[in-house]
Structures are given as structure tokens and as C-alpha cells.
């Protein structure tokens, strides 16, 4: 059986010296050399997405512990896009990176099980999962997560459950007061803490983590206190306004206690540059990695 995700994450952070996760969000327009010779069809556009995403993985691999493909941007192209996603995840594995599928799935019973099998289980005819972990939406209730936990336990996979997210409207629901006290996101955080407590190995890092937006720095402190062993997936750095220096509480217990997500601030860095695009992306990833290292050790 594969080692539990929390243990693999802790080992990977230690071996790479990185707590950076680069979001692979392939939005055009793409560098011209990647679209040359391709038809302006769904299959041709999916091929451009694949070329771009593969080149991104190659550029950022030396500086990150994981990638986080935004699966919706691959699903947009139907089967062609999902084939591209397979290729991108395969390339990331070859580079020794962890893969966090940003699918934000949430449902119940057999439907939730099918989602879990698709992202972190064994799809028909496959010998290994597509991803090491998947993002999950628990806002229909804890029973939406239970099927994911079952598959994750069987496969040694991880879950990152949405708690206090990075989008501007998050506070309108997630910070609402509950009749019994506390905020909505804190109730979800308590579920995550309980799930994680049952799935924490010798490293002290659980296989069930929480998505906590870097755009809400005060919540990062509260989240670490409330979920002591949960790895915190921290999106929102850069383009959304989150600052790396505000995320130090995530790393108080362990260098793998936080996984800082940078997407547009890395992968779009080339758009305003006249230098070779892949080199520009690599330099942006390196700069993020070095900035995170100052608070994660």
C-alpha cells in the first residue's frame, strides 16, 4: 500500500526544500511557438493547452513540491482536454512532483465515490491514480466527504477540504455566525481536524488538509490553532493579493504545514516580458520558492 499522503508530503518538502505549489491554469493566449501548426478546433486548442502545461511543469519543477492543475481548464476541451491532463500529470510524476487535482468536488454516496475514484482512485484500466490529492467541497455537509475519505484511505491519497477560501465573496457565507457560536468555516475546520487526527502519521502531518485563502491572513493563524496537524493549502498569493509574509503561522509546527499556491503570479509572468517565456516563468517560481523558504523553516 502506498504511504499515506501526509507522510509523503512531509518527505517531499524535506527532500526538495520547497513548500511551493504552482497552479497549472492554462489560459490563452499561449506563446506563438506552442500553437504553430495547430488547427483552430477543440482538438487543436487542447493540444496547445497540453504543450503549454507541459512546458510550465518543466519550468517550475526545480522550485516546487507540487503542482495543482485546475481541472476545469482541461475539462473545457472535453476528452481531448482530459487526455492533456493525463499527460501533464504523467510529466509531473516523472519530475518527482506531487499532484493536487483542483477539482473541488462534493456530492454524496455513489456519486462522490465515483468522483473520488476518478481523481485519487484507480480509474478503469489504470494502475495508478491520476493525482496524489484532490480538493473537496464539504459545504453540503460531512457526508459528502466520507466517500472521499474511504478512497483516500485505500489509496494513501490526500484531501484538501475547502474551509475559508480566497475568493472575494467567501466571507458572505464562510464567516457567518452560527446559532451555537463560531463561524461557518470554523465548523468545517473542526470536521477537518477530526478527520485529520485519525490520519496523522509519525511526521505530524495529516493526510486531510484544509484550503485556507492567503487573502485572509488572520484566518491562517486561527486555522493553524484549530487544525494543528492539517496541511494548509494556501491559494491567493500574488494576483489575488495574498502576501507570503502573512502565512508564517501555517509553518509553526512543520515545514510541510503549509503549501503555498502561486498560479498567475508565476505562470503569467512572461506576458509582460520580452525575455524567453519559459525562463521568465522559472525565475518567478524560484522567487516564490525563496520567499516562502524565509518563513517555512
GIZIVEN-V277505 format. One record per backbone hydrogen bond with DSSP energy under -1.0 kcal/mol. CO is the residue of the C=O (numbers start at 1). NH is the residue of the N-H. E is the energy in kcal/mol with one decimal. If there is no record, write none. Layout:
co;nh;e
CO;NH;E
CO;NH;E
This chain:
co;nh;e
4;8;-2.1
5;9;-3.1
6;10;-2.1
7;11;-2.3
8;12;-2.6
9;13;-2.6
10;14;-2.0
11;15;-2.4
12;16;-2.4
13;17;-2.0
19;260;-2.4
20;65;-2.7
20;66;-1.3
21;262;-2.2
22;68;-2.4
23;25;-1.1
24;70;-2.0
25;27;-1.4
31;34;-2.1
32;35;-1.1
35;38;-2.0
39;41;-2.0
41;45;-3.0
42;46;-2.3
43;47;-1.8
44;48;-1.7
45;49;-2.3
46;50;-2.4
47;51;-2.5
48;52;-2.6
49;53;-2.9
50;54;-2.7
51;55;-2.1
52;56;-2.2
53;57;-2.4
54;58;-2.2
55;59;-1.9
56;60;-2.4
57;61;-1.9
60;63;-2.4
65;98;-2.2
66;22;-1.9
67;100;-2.6
68;24;-1.2
69;71;-1.0
69;102;-2.3
70;73;-1.3
71;74;-1.2
71;75;-2.9
72;76;-1.5
74;77;-1.6
75;78;-2.5
78;82;-2.0
79;83;-2.2
80;84;-1.8
81;85;-2.2
82;86;-2.2
83;87;-1.9
84;88;-2.3
85;89;-2.7
86;90;-2.3
87;91;-2.2
88;92;-2.2
89;93;-2.2
90;94;-2.0
91;95;-1.4
92;97;-2.5
93;96;-1.8
98;67;-2.3
99;132;-2.1
99;133;-1.7
101;103;-1.6
101;135;-2.1
102;71;-1.0
105;137;-2.9
108;111;-1.1
108;112;-1.3
109;113;-2.2
110;114;-2.2
111;115;-2.2
112;116;-2.6
113;117;-2.8
114;118;-2.2
115;119;-1.6
116;120;-3.0
119;131;-1.8
123;126;-2.6
132;158;-2.3
133;101;-2.8
134;160;-2.2
135;105;-1.4
136;162;-2.7
138;141;-2.4
141;144;-1.7
142;145;-1.4
142;146;-1.1
145;149;-2.4
146;150;-2.0
147;151;-1.8
148;152;-2.9
149;153;-2.8
150;154;-1.7
151;155;-2.1
152;156;-1.5
152;157;-1.9
158;134;-1.4
159;209;-3.5
160;136;-2.5
161;211;-2.6
164;213;-3.4
167;170;-1.7
169;172;-1.1
170;173;-1.5
170;174;-2.7
171;175;-1.0
173;176;-1.6
174;185;-3.1
176;184;-1.8
178;181;-1.9
182;178;-3.2
183;187;-1.5
184;188;-1.8
185;189;-2.6
186;190;-1.9
187;191;-1.6
188;192;-2.4
189;193;-2.7
190;194;-2.0
191;195;-2.9
192;196;-2.9
193;197;-2.2
194;198;-1.1
196;199;-1.7
199;207;-1.7
201;204;-1.7
207;159;-1.9
209;161;-2.7
210;233;-3.0
211;163;-1.7
211;164;-1.3
213;216;-1.7
216;219;-1.4
216;220;-1.0
217;221;-1.2
218;222;-1.5
219;223;-3.4
220;224;-2.2
221;225;-1.9
222;226;-2.1
223;227;-2.4
229;206;-3.0
231;210;-1.7
232;259;-2.9
233;212;-2.4
234;261;-2.1
235;214;-3.6
236;242;-2.7
238;241;-1.7
242;238;-2.1
243;246;-1.5
244;247;-2.1
247;250;-1.7
248;251;-1.9
249;252;-1.4
254;257;-2.1
257;232;-2.7
259;234;-2.8
260;21;-3.2
261;237;-1.0
262;23;-2.2
263;266;-1.9
263;267;-2.9
264;268;-1.7
266;269;-1.2
268;271;-1.8
270;273;-1.9
276;280;-1.9
277;281;-2.1
278;282;-2.4
279;283;-2.3
280;284;-2.0
281;285;-2.4
282;286;-2.4
283;287;-2.3
284;288;-2.1
285;289;-2.7
286;290;-2.6
287;291;-2.0
288;292;-2.6
289;293;-2.1
292;295;-1.8
292;296;-1.5
